[in-house]
Structure formats: C-alpha cells, structure tokens
Amino acid sequence: MISGDHRCYLRNIQAKTRNDKLVFFDFEKEQSSNEHVVNFRVAKYLVSTEFVVDGYTALDELCRFLFSPKHKGFTAIAHNMKGFDGQFVLRWLLENGNCPKVIPNRRTLISLQLTSFYHVISIALIDSCNFLPMPLSKLPKTFNLKMLSKVISPHLFNKSENQNYMGPIRDSSFYSPDIMSSGGPKNYAYRTNDGATACKIRGFLLNFAISLILNYESVKKKCCSLDKEASKILTNPRIIRTDKKKS
C-alpha cells in the first residue's frame, strides 16, 4: 500500500562540467621501406598553441609531450585514431614499458587510456570518427564552414630524400587519386601555413617542407568544437529548458 501523501519524483539530471582540456593531434608518415614511419606530427590545444615537429623523432616527441604531468585530465583526439594514429601511440607505450587500458574493436581502437605515466592520471585518447563519422575532407561541408578545406598532400612523395624539395607540383600518382572518394577534392589542392593555396597545375611550385605544415588540426579543431557545442545543447536539460522558456 502507498500512503496518500507519497510523492514520486525524478531526480534532476546534473549537467556535466564543461571540459576544455582537449588536444588534437595528427601524424604524417613515410613508407619508402614498406613500413609506416612517422616523420611529422602536429598537436594543437583547443584554446591555445599549435606544436609542430618534423623528422624521425616526431613520434617520440609527441608521446612525451602528451604523457607529461601538465596533461593530467586531458583528452587527446585524432581523426581515425582507431586505425592509424593510435596504433603508433600504443606501440610506443608498450615499447616504453607502459600498459594502457584499451577498448578494442577487433584490430582497431575505440579508446586508449593511461593512468600511470610520469604521475599523469587519466589521460585518454579517442577517435573523432566515433562522433563525426565522415572523412576529414567532408567535415567543413558538414558544418557549412566555407573558409576551411581539407589539405591534400602528396603523401607518397614523403620520403627522406624529398624533405627539402622545392619544384614543380608532383604528378597525381603521388596523391593516390584512385582511393579518393567521388565527393573528395578534385584539384589536389593543399593549403600552406600562411593560408595560400596551390593547385595541381604545371608552373606552380611545391615546397614540400611547408606543405607538411598544414591546417589539418584547424579543420578538425573547429569542427570538433562545433560538434561538442551541439552535443552539449542536446544532452543538457537545463539548456533545453532555458531555450523553451525564451521561446
């Protein structure tokens, strides 16, 4: 029996505290030896600086940068982390005697979390593809960001002997056009660090060293930030309730 003054109720959902401790990263690699070897990396905070390192120590420097005490409580994000970037990080951790907590999906990684390295507690690596399930080239269009574009670099030209190359734009075969989606880039454009754009037209020069200093993370950082804001509105009942009152 239920007494007459009994009142059932639902507890208020407590909104999660906003976490801006995010760092976005990306690797470039060369495969002249039939093995993917990282020789360039870029990392960018959500609200701060971009860090760029080239050369064959890039993987080691990025991992020591990520797993440092100042990144306690951070989340590191890479697009296709599960099948590419995260694999390099996982191998580096294991080779350096650290066993992270991994949530696998067959041979890919859903997430990677380390809780005891240089006294860092709970730094997690996740894949932005889990939240934005489209190629990086389609992210600007998804969010109607007309001023941003995905960078296309001649990745098959990324060899040790070409690091200081400056000359004519390379042939399309270096860009692997056969694996580009039908809705992908059509002119092999790449965007340099100063915002200039060069196209696959004879007469234009390619500065390969500069072309590696790309705005991958500018695209990813902006789109992931917008997606985070959208998710915050959809999952925060207080914001929804406030919006309804205003309407």
Secondary structure, 3 states (H helix, E strand, C coil): CCCCCCCCCCCCCCCCCCCCCEEEEEEEEECCCCCCEEEEEEEEECCCCEEEEECCCHHHHHHHHHCCHHHCCCEEEECCHHHHHHHHHHHHHHHCCCCCEEEEECCEEEEEEECCECCECCEEEEEHHHCCCCCHHHHHHHCCCCCCCCCCCCHHHCCHHHCCCEEECCCHHHHCHHHCCCCCCCCCCEECCCCCEECCCCCCEEEHHHHCCCCHHHHHHHHHHHHHHHHHHHHCHHHHHHHHHHC
